[in-house]
Amino acid sequence: MSEKKYEFRRRLETVHKPDRRNSNVNPEFGEAVIEDGWRIVIEENAKPLVLTVAKDLQDYLFVSMCVSVSLHRIEHIGEMAASGERVIVLAEQAALPGLDSRLDKPRSYRIIANAKRIVVCGYDDRGIGQGSYYLEDLMNLREAPFVSGQDISRTPLFSPRMAHSGWGLDRYPDAHLNAMAHAGIDAVLLFVKDVDQTPEGHLDFNYLVDRAASYGLDVYMYSYMTNRKHPDDPDAESYYDSTYGKILAACPRFKGIILVGESCEFPSKDPNTTGVLRLEWPEERPKKKPSPGWWPCYDYPQWLNLLKKVIRKHSTDTEIVFWTYNWGWAPEEERLRLINSLPEDVTLQVTFEMFEQIKHEGITNVCVDYTISFEGPGQYFSSEAKAAHERGVKLYSMSNTGGLTWDIGVIPYEPVPYQWARRHAALLKAREDWGLTGLMESHHFGWWPSFISDIAKWAYWSPSPPVEETYAAIARRDFSEEAVPFVLAAWQHWSEGIQSYIPTTEDQYGPFRIGPSYPLILRKKVNIPAAWHAMFGSAIISADYGPLENARQSLGNSRYNVEIGSLERMAELWRRGNSCLEEALCLVPAKKQEEGRRLLGMNCFIVHAVQTTIHVKQWWMLKQQLFTEPDPAKTSIILDEMEQLALREIANAEAVIPYVNADSRLGWEPSMDYMTDETHLHWKIAQVRSVLEDEFPNYRKSLALTTGSLH
């Protein structure tokens, strides 16, 4: 069954999956059995978020567990928590004296459950929300409205946990906000160009802040603003008053501002840079130094202090987050000099895995942004995290643990749980070693609810069960008891497979960005078609493939055979995982088949994306031979090889069409929109056929003028 474009949004807006109850599950001794006639009770003067949470739990029980409960406001909620029967009590700790002794952190909660009642005591209203969602998690794993007897207090290990929308760039329907809150996300990100202006147009910022708050979420402004003044300029303060100041005056409730080099550079006086904004450098002039956004400039602290002064006029609480993403390649001495001169009340954000040099069979690759193939941390992160910790600077990381990176750009998430677990463990160690407190969990490719985001939620709260226990429980929930061994085997194969992925800039801006719709170019340049409304469309894709060299990695002609071999291992491991999943699906009840089949389709898509990248590398290598081979007879043989390769890639692209038609999220990314739907795949097939039917014959004709005969 096929989906229309954007139909995946219907699934995103389904916060509570219907009919999750397993009629074969029976209650155990001591469990609370929530049945028709139970009540949810809240304080008479409960905060708006608590009422929203109570209604959400009521909806969950009705939709997912087929149980009807009533909702009540009561005056003496402490009495109900102590002696009520057949009730779920939702209240803040101030209303429940004696239950608050274990709660000392925002969003933390305590749950006391027995056969008669369940009490959710929150440190604050957001803690009540997280406690209620935890009840939902427990019942989902149980596949029944049964909650075991317990007295547990749980605390979040990271805050904020920021993410971009997976529904659409800077678009946050209420249901998507609610789903993010259920997943433990506590802040959303918004690209900002001006007051109520995002890169895609108008958006009422204050209304978004209001709606996000109604689900317990903050909003961080991600600056997309041009900064034309150096702090030394006499009119610098008035200039920044008219930009950042104007925005904060209009919307003072932004939780924080994200400042990253490439989108907030200013005309620095650092002699290691051009001193000119990247897009304003004259095209005709060779560039020997980086733009200020790509270097740890000595005057960034001066610029930050000026922005801080401007921002604090309108909002004393807005957090300023400074992200060093663009210059992690720079000498450590230069980077740490900047860290050691940052204002103390500015938060430092460092990408977790980037810039690491990794050896593969005698060649050196650089870990580019972003990937889960290397769990991290990289030396760039470790060095800056250590320096921040020594100075007492608050530390965040770009972790991508929402479940997706740029490894494969047009899928909703990467289904490699054991590799994600290694990332989670490394982040938790960074929390212990260097005081890491906050995470940015996705870039503009967005957040998607999945078993991967479920695993992240379990990892980021304390206490939580052991990882293997969690994996088995989730596999049982999503498939069946009988299918668990096959599901876990599939997850193991995929998690091992991603470790054979070698991230390179040309692959992540090329075939891995869009997969099998990526063209095979001989000589004629092409423009990949893109939606008129997309922020980037095809602008972040390099269609004419070739190595993007830099001094920190081996040359492309040295790397490609090693990379091809590694990708072939990845594809084989992925196929093994897919075979295990197919076996699992034979043991899955009908109501779980749809999601299981969709997971299989995505993983088949991944195999074809890997195959496209292998073909593209082979095509480039053959092209180099073709264009440098002086012997016409050998050139003709190379053309024959390229023709067979092109035909294999056409077949590879054709095989993907059923998968993208069945799942409208495949082939789409928020900033590019659709790049690998059926239309783009047919475009790619036609493009490759034009090479075979036009460029190759003409090349052979030119070749014949040298050989004296046609081939």
Beta strands, then each sheet from edge to edge (+ up, - down):
strand 1: 32-33
strand 2: 39-43
strand 3: 70-74
strand 4: 87-92
strand 5: 109-113
strand 6: 117-122
strand 7: 146-147
strand 8: 150-156
strand 9: 161-163
strand 10: 187-192
strand 11: 197-198
strand 12: 201-202
strand 13: 218-223
strand 14: 256-260
strand 15: 319-323
strand 16: 347-351
strand 17: 357-360
strand 18: 363-366
strand 19: 395-398
strand 20: 436-440
strand 21: 461-462
strand 22: 668-669
strand 23: 673-674
sheet 1: 1+ 7-
sheet 2: 3+ 2+ 4+ 6+ 5- 8+ 21-
sheet 3: 9+ 10+ 13+ 14+ 15+ 16+ 19+ 20+ 9+
sheet 4: 11+ 12-
sheet 5: 17+ 18-
sheet 6: 22+ 23-
end
